Amino acid sequence: MRNNAVEALLKERDKLVIARDEAAARFNDEIMGLETAIEKLSGKKVWEAAKEIAYDDEHPDYIKASIED
C-alpha cells in the first residue's frame, strides 16, 4: 500500500513539474515578445529603455532616507 501511495504522489509531482515548465516557457515567450517589441519601437534594449528613477529631494512626496536638520 505504501508503494502505491508513493507512486501516486510521484505521478502527481511529475504532472506539476511538467505544468510548471510549460508555464515558464509560455511566460518566457511572452516576455521575449514584449522585449522585442520594445526594442523595435525604441531602438534600445529593454534595460536601456527602462525609465530611470530620479530622486528629487525638493519634491514634497520625497521620502528622506535620514533625519535632516
C-alpha positions as YAML, in Angstrom:
chain: A
units: angstrom
residues:
- id: 1
  name: MET
  ca: [0.00, 0.00, 0.00]
- id: 2
  name: ARG
  ca: [2.79, 2.42, 0.80]
- id: 3
  name: ASN
  ca: [4.37, 1.89, -2.61]
- id: 4
  name: ASN
  ca: [1.07, 2.72, -4.34]
- id: 5
  name: ALA
  ca: [0.78, 5.95, -2.35]
- id: 6
  name: VAL
  ca: [4.36, 6.92, -3.18]
- id: 7
  name: GLU
  ca: [3.79, 6.08, -6.85]
- id: 8
  name: ALA
  ca: [0.64, 8.22, -6.94]
- id: 9
  name: LEU
  ca: [2.45, 11.13, -5.32]
- id: 10
  name: LEU
  ca: [5.36, 10.81, -7.74]
- id: 11
  name: LYS
  ca: [2.97, 10.83, -10.71]
- id: 12
  name: GLU
  ca: [1.21, 13.93, -9.37]
- id: 13
  name: ARG
  ca: [4.59, 15.58, -8.81]
- id: 14
  name: ASP
  ca: [5.63, 14.80, -12.38]
- id: 15
  name: LYS
  ca: [2.40, 16.35, -13.69]
- id: 16
  name: LEU
  ca: [3.03, 19.50, -11.68]
- id: 17
  name: VAL
  ca: [6.65, 19.74, -12.82]
- id: 18
  name: ILE
  ca: [5.54, 19.46, -16.45]
- id: 19
  name: ALA
  ca: [2.84, 22.11, -15.93]
- id: 20
  name: ARG
  ca: [5.39, 24.42, -14.24]
- id: 21
  name: ASP
  ca: [7.87, 24.02, -17.07]
- id: 22
  name: GLU
  ca: [5.18, 24.69, -19.69]
- id: 23
  name: ALA
  ca: [4.04, 27.82, -17.84]
- id: 24
  name: ALA
  ca: [7.62, 29.06, -17.51]
- id: 25
  name: ALA
  ca: [8.20, 28.50, -21.22]
- id: 26
  name: ARG
  ca: [4.98, 30.38, -22.07]
- id: 27
  name: PHE
  ca: [5.93, 33.32, -19.83]
- id: 28
  name: ASN
  ca: [9.44, 33.41, -21.29]
- id: 29
  name: ASP
  ca: [7.99, 33.50, -24.81]
- id: 30
  name: GLU
  ca: [5.64, 36.35, -23.89]
- id: 31
  name: ILE
  ca: [8.43, 38.30, -22.19]
- id: 32
  name: MET
  ca: [10.69, 37.81, -25.20]
- id: 33
  name: GLY
  ca: [7.93, 39.09, -27.48]
- id: 34
  name: LEU
  ca: [7.47, 42.19, -25.35]
- id: 35
  name: GLU
  ca: [11.21, 42.84, -25.21]
- id: 36
  name: THR
  ca: [11.43, 42.51, -28.99]
- id: 37
  name: ALA
  ca: [8.56, 44.97, -29.42]
- id: 38
  name: ILE
  ca: [10.19, 47.44, -27.00]
- id: 39
  name: GLU
  ca: [13.48, 47.15, -28.86]
- id: 40
  name: LYS
  ca: [11.81, 47.70, -32.24]
- id: 41
  name: LEU
  ca: [9.81, 50.71, -31.06]
- id: 42
  name: SER
  ca: [12.51, 52.42, -29.01]
- id: 43
  name: GLY
  ca: [15.62, 51.25, -30.84]
- id: 44
  name: LYS
  ca: [17.09, 50.30, -27.46]
- id: 45
  name: LYS
  ca: [17.41, 47.17, -25.38]
- id: 46
  name: VAL
  ca: [14.88, 46.85, -22.56]
- id: 47
  name: TRP
  ca: [17.38, 47.77, -19.85]
- id: 48
  name: GLU
  ca: [18.42, 50.83, -21.86]
- id: 49
  name: ALA
  ca: [14.82, 51.92, -22.46]
- id: 50
  name: ALA
  ca: [13.73, 51.43, -18.85]
- id: 51
  name: LYS
  ca: [12.69, 54.59, -17.10]
- id: 52
  name: GLU
  ca: [15.38, 55.98, -14.88]
- id: 53
  name: ILE
  ca: [14.30, 56.79, -11.36]
- id: 54
  name: ALA
  ca: [15.19, 60.31, -10.42]
- id: 55
  name: TYR
  ca: [15.26, 61.31, -6.79]
- id: 56
  name: ASP
  ca: [14.14, 64.84, -6.13]
- id: 57
  name: ASP
  ca: [14.61, 65.89, -2.54]
- id: 58
  name: GLU
  ca: [12.79, 69.14, -3.28]
- id: 59
  name: HIS
  ca: [9.62, 67.26, -4.19]
- id: 60
  name: PRO
  ca: [7.02, 67.16, -1.37]
- id: 61
  name: ASP
  ca: [6.50, 63.38, -1.82]
- id: 62
  name: TYR
  ca: [10.21, 62.65, -1.46]
- id: 63
  name: ILE
  ca: [10.92, 60.30, 1.44]
- id: 64
  name: LYS
  ca: [14.10, 61.26, 3.18]
- id: 65
  name: ALA
  ca: [16.47, 58.42, 3.98]
- id: 66
  name: SER
  ca: [17.80, 60.01, 7.14]
- id: 67
  name: ILE
  ca: [16.78, 62.63, 9.63]
- id: 68
  name: GLU
  ca: [17.85, 66.00, 8.36]
- id: 69
  name: ASP
  ca: [18.04, 69.23, 10.39]
...
